[in-house]
Amino acid sequence: MSKFPFRFAAVAVERSLIPRTFVRQSAISALLCLPLLLSALAADQRALLLGQTGWLAALCCGALWLYGRNQRRKARATLQDACLGLLEFDLAQQYVRGSVHTLQRLLGLPAHTRGMNCARWLMLLHPEDRQLFSNLLQHPPGTPETGYEMRIRHHSGHWEWLEMNLQPTWRNGKVQQLTAICRVITARKHDEAAMLQREQQFRTLVENAEDIIARYDLELRCLFINRSVSRFSELPLEEHLGKTPRQKGWSEEASARFEQECQLLINNWEARRFELELQHGQQRHIFEIRLFPEFDKAGMLKSILSVDRDVTATRQGERLLAEENEVLEMIAGNHPLPQTLEQICQMMESQQPGAMCAVLLLEEDGQSLRFAAGLSLPPAYRKLSERVTVGPSVGSCGTAAHWKRTIVVDDILNSPLWAHALHKVQPFGLRACWSMPIFSSDRQLLGTLATYYREPRSPSQEELALAQRITRIIAIALQRDGHEKQLYRLATQDGLTELNNRRQFIELADREIERSRRHGGRMSVLMMDLDRFKDINDHYGHAIGDEVIRHFSQVCREVLRASDLCGRLGGEEFAAVLPDTSLDDARQVAERLRGLASSARLATVTGTLGYTVSIGVAERRADETDIDEVLGRADKQLYQAKREGRNRVSGAALAHSG
């Protein structure tokens, strides 16, 4: 029989409400007093007393046995509730013994299991923990050790984490046995893993945040700072650590304000929010700083978390909104671009008496500028400036657009940049012209802002700053207008062919069919599909396939009338609506499209490429009010053309209803 139940009983007695030492001392005292009591009594009285004492001793032993048994039951219940157990590793016999509770309750082994050899035990351990425990059995510790953690496979198949506290047993100068108190800590390990994962996610979030996130101790020494600070500071990241804001180079005003806000947080334990202006080289930044208190486990303030957000652009935008509210309302209200640009010119002129402003926009070819706004300039001069070439010495605006920098001509009559057009400018009395390029948010040239004067003069720094500010507003207006046009194109046009997309085509075709129905006109529909287009993509690549689609869309533009509707419905499928067109006429149009497509040859790296198209034709019936009905019949004719061999036109004669 194993010895560990007795050890459990000993542990139970030692931890019981009635200490074992008290019971033992009471029994010893009674035994010591018994001879004295017997010597004081007569013989018959001693015999009677001895008999009574025997019964009393028997009763005491029985009571102690029952008490110990009860304590052992309590100990076993406590171990079961706490998921604790005992294991004995016999190093000499390489055998593991354990109680039913330990092996069955903790590991799920069958009820009859009382032990196993160490080899089997090692096979139950996780492969990553197996070698460590094998080394432990081969080289057992000589003193008690705690905190061994390992994973062991439960009988049901999942892994359980066990924590072991080891007690060595010495015999003949050698450790012969290890007694292990085991505890299941699976839930704790899962909690630790989840906490570690959350911490890693939080650290990743902090390190990649746009905001500057820093932690300071109560002496305002930096304990941590993320890498976003590198965008605003020349100090290497590691040199921020251990330094206060003053030591990091903040201005006196900014340092004092930061220290003041931190002191208020330290005094009140309340979060703070304020703004600071900091200088980075020649650039000024405005930061919105939020301070948060951090506490230790005892609830005491231990550090300050600072989250600094760069709000420079936001604050400048707010100031700009306050000063140019009327113009920005026009932009937000989608006023026509020429009207908005004229309003901007008037605003500029009101700030600079005597100035005459003009806005020139860059043409799509990038080689010239187009006059867009500037009613204060003489009409004849505006006509001369309708198109200005971009070049290295073409007046103020052409030169500014070429070099993409501000060009100041304080006297036109004596400037080599204006020598080529001096005879045109002199009649209008224009003597000075400053031109500033207009850039988009991604530094793409959009145009120029020109400021003319009738007397020679140079701009002040304030005037240049105002002009720069105005160019930003113009850029906002131009980008807004461009975005609106782009959104409209995206919503209505196919990006590859610039034909109507499916949604726009169906919407316009429905209007056309309604007009045809209302006025009793005839209308035909073409459904077109490029033949074996998948083979073209597979053999030549999608880039060549796109070229084929673009080529056919251009064929459609050349053949179809301005009043006809054409759209790309998807992939290599096209459709066209021909108002006031009979079925026979529509067939002729379809034949022209088919012929031009089949005769086309496109150059590729492997030689020329030809393609063909199949077309189905249908004419609207009098009772049809939905374009889908006509398209459906045209689609059937398209598949008829495909079945007949492709590269052909198919259109059934109109069958009148009734």
Salt bridges, closest charged atoms under 4 A:
GLU14 OE2 - ARG20 NH2 3.56
GLU88 OE2 - ARG7 NH1 3.14
ASP90 OD2 - ARG97 NH1 3.42
GLU128 OE1 - ARG151 NH2 2.94
ASP129 OD2 - ARG151 NE 3.10
GLU149 OE2 - ARG188 NH2 2.58
GLU149 OE1 - LYS189 NZ 2.90
GLU160 OE2 - HIS158 NE2 2.96
GLU163 OE1 - ARG183 NH2 2.64
GLU163 OE2 - ARG188 NH1 3.78
GLU192 OE2 - ARG188 NE 3.32
GLU192 OE1 - LYS189 NZ 3.62
GLU210 OE1 - ARG231 NH2 3.50
ASP211 OD2 - ARG290 NH2 3.87
ASP211 OD2 - ARG309 NH2 2.78
ASP217 OD2 - ARG221 NE 3.11
GLU252 OE1 - ARG246 NH1 2.51
GLU259 OE2 - ARG246 NE 2.60
GLU261 OE2 - ARG257 NE 3.07
GLU261 OE1 - ARG272 NE 2.84
GLU275 OE2 - ARG315 NH2 2.32
GLU277 OE2 - ARG284 NH1 3.26
GLU288 OE2 - ARG273 NH2 2.78
GLU294 OE1 - ARG215 NE 2.65
ASP310 OD2 - HIS285 ND1 3.70
GLU318 OE2 - ARG315 NH1 3.27
GLU323 OE1 - ARG469 NH2 2.49
GLU324 OE2 - ARG469 NE 3.74
GLU363 OE2 - ARG370 NE 3.93
GLU363 OE2 - ARG387 NH1 3.77
ASP365 OD2 - ARG387 NH2 3.55
ASP411 OD1 - ARG431 NH2 3.03
GLU463 OE2 - ARG457 NH2 2.51
ASP481 OD2 - LYS485 NZ 3.18
GLU484 OE2 - ARG480 NE 3.09
ASP494 OD2 - ARG568 NH1 3.17
GLU507 OE2 - ARG511 NH2 2.82
GLU512 OE2 - ARG515 NH2 2.48
GLU514 OE2 - ARG517 NH2 2.71
GLU514 OE2 - ARG518 NH1 3.62
ASP529 OD2 - LYS642 NZ 2.86
ASP531 OD1 - LYS642 NZ 2.82
ASP538 OD2 - LYS534 NZ 2.78
GLU547 OE2 - ARG550 NH2 2.60
ASP564 OD1 - ARG561 NH2 2.72
ASP580 OD2 - ARG515 NH2 3.81
ASP584 OD1 - ARG587 NH1 3.63
GLU591 OE1 - ARG594 NE 3.07
GLU619 OE2 - ARG522 NE 2.70
GLU624 OE2 - ARG633 NE 2.85
